[in-house]
Structures are given as structure tokens and as C-alpha cells.
């Protein structure tokens, strides 16, 4: 089955107050001289999405990779790396991934819930 989507784009070629030329997809600021504008509308055809039977997040390692990629910019790469080994459980079609604390550490760990079927992030938290 083929689906069709319509996309459009505005491109502006403009000169700012200092004489510098710009090419952007956003409307120029007030006072700028627009020296070109292109509006394009296109049809894009695409096949119906394919999701494997085991889902887009089929295993623990994939779930961990997604978790670390999401956590690192939020909590810090070093802090997340310090929570290894990660604990991973599959519960009713959702991967629950959390960090671990060493015996001497006090505090909480990062936790994330990821949909196995399509990789949606359902919840992100960090204990205290």
C-alpha cells in the first residue's frame, strides 16, 4: 500500500541591514530586503510503515542503547555511565530500564519506559 503526503517549503533570499545576504526557510526580519522567494509544494509517496513482529526495540541491548542516548543529555554522560550495570525488564510490551547504585552510593537512579513495538518513550524519571 502506498500513502501520499503533501509537503511544502518556503525559501527566502534576503539582505540584512549590513548588506549580508541570507538564504533561509524562515521569513526574514522586518526591515530586511527580500530579493527572492520560492514556494514549493510536492507530493511525497511512501510505503506503509513496516514494524517487525518483535518490534522496533526487540531486545535488552537495544533498550539500553535508547535509554543511555536519552538519559545522557539530561543527567550527564558520566553520571549515567556510573549507573552500570543497567537493569532491564520487559513488562507487558514495555521495556523498563534503570540504573544501578553501588553499595556505597546514596541516591537514586535513572529510569525509562520504552514501548517495544515502536520505541516511544513512555516515561523518564530519576530517583532521589
N, C-alpha and C positions, 0 to 999 in steps of 0.2 A: 504494500500500500504506500502511495506517495502522498505526502502532505505539502501544501503550498503556504508559504508565509510571504508577506509583503514587507519590505524594508525600505526605508528612505534615509537620505543623508543630505545635510546642508553643509556646504563648504564655502567659507568666506576668505577672500583675498583682500587684505586691508592694510592701510598705512597708519601708524600711530602718530602722535603729535611731534615726535622727534624725527619722523621720516623713516623709521624702521618698518619693513614690510613683514606681514604675518600671513600665514595660511592656517586657519583653524576650522574646527567643526562647531564652534560656538559663535553666537552673534557678537560682533565687535563692540567695544565700549562706546558710549556716547562721545561724539567728537571725532571718532576715527573716520577716515575716508575709505569707503568700500570701493575697491576697484575691480572686484569680481565676485560673483555669487553663482554657485552651481547647486541645483537641486536635482537629486537623482532618486528615482523610485524604481525598485527592481522586484521581480518575483524570484523567490528562492525556493527550490524544491528540495525536499529531504525525505529520506526513507523513514518509516515508522521506527521509533527507537527500539533497540534490542537490549533486553536485560537478561543476562544468563540465568538459568534456573537456580544457581547457587547465589545469585545476587551480585551486585557490583562490589560488595565487600564480603568476599567468600570465606575468608579465614582470619585467624587471630593476628597474623603478621600484617595484613592489610589494615585491619582495625587499629593496630598500634601505630602504623605509619601515619594514618589520618589523624589520630589523636595527637601525636607528637607535633605534626605540622600545624594543627590548630592551637595547641597549648603554647608552643614556643614563643610566638609573638605576644601572647597575652601575659604569660607568667615568667618568661625568660628561659632561654635555651638551657643555661646551666642548671637552673632550678629544676626543670623538667628532667634533664639527664640524671640529676641526683635522686630522682624518684624511681630508678630502676631497681629491681625488675618490675615491669608493669603487670598488673593483674587483669585478666581478660575473661569475660563470661558471655555466653550467648544466651539471652533470655527472651523468649517469645519473638524471635526475629530481630532483636536489637542487641548490638554489641555494647557491653558495659566495660569500659576500660578505666582503670585507676592506677595511680602511682602507689609506691610502697615507701614506708618510712623505716630507716634503720632503727635498731633498738635504742640508741642514744638520742634520737631526734624527737623533738616535741613539735606538734603542729598537725596540719592536715595535708592531704594530697590532692592533686588534680583528678577530676573525674569527668568522663564524657560518655554520652549515649549516642550511638550511631546506628541508623537503620541499615540492616544487612542488605535489603533489596535494592535501595537506590543511593545509599551513602549520605542521606540527610543527617544533619547534626540536630539531635532532638534536645539535648541539654548539655551545658558545660558548667562545671562548678569547681570550687576548691575549698576544702575543709579548712578549719582554723586550728 
